[in-house]
Amino acid sequence: MSLPNDILPNTFSPARAFSISYLRIMAVGASGRHAAEEEARAEVDVLNSRLEKTNQLTKKIEACLGRLEATGKSVREVVGPLNGETKKLQVLNHSMVFGSLPGHSGCLEHGD
């Protein structure tokens, strides 16, 4: 037995899968009802399996995210002081270069 196209979903969802299974059970009649119920149970088993896999993947992603955050924190702790030292050197370089121009007092102007 086939269902009309307007009843069949274009995309998969558990609610639609249940609705289609229910429609199949109602359409088949008493003799085929047992087979349709078995099919519905099999679909539920597939959905439960997919849900379990999704839960496992979610846990793995959460663990990876935790490791990534810890690594990012370590990098920030190392880079922070380096960035501060770089800024100090840039300020020193700026003062040396611009201090050496005529009319400015600076390290290079005084023979340093």
Residue pairs with C-beta under 8 A, 6 or more apart in sequence:
1 24
1 27
1 28
3 20
3 23
3 24
3 27
7 20
7 23
8 20
9 16
9 20
14 47
17 43
17 47
18 40
18 43
18 44
21 36
21 39
21 40
21 43
22 40
24 36
24 39
24 40
25 33
25 36
25 37
25 40
28 35
28 36
95 106
95 107
96 106
96 107
96 108
97 106
97 108
98 104
98 106
99 105
99 106
99 107
99 108
99 109
100 106
100 107
100 108
100 109
101 109
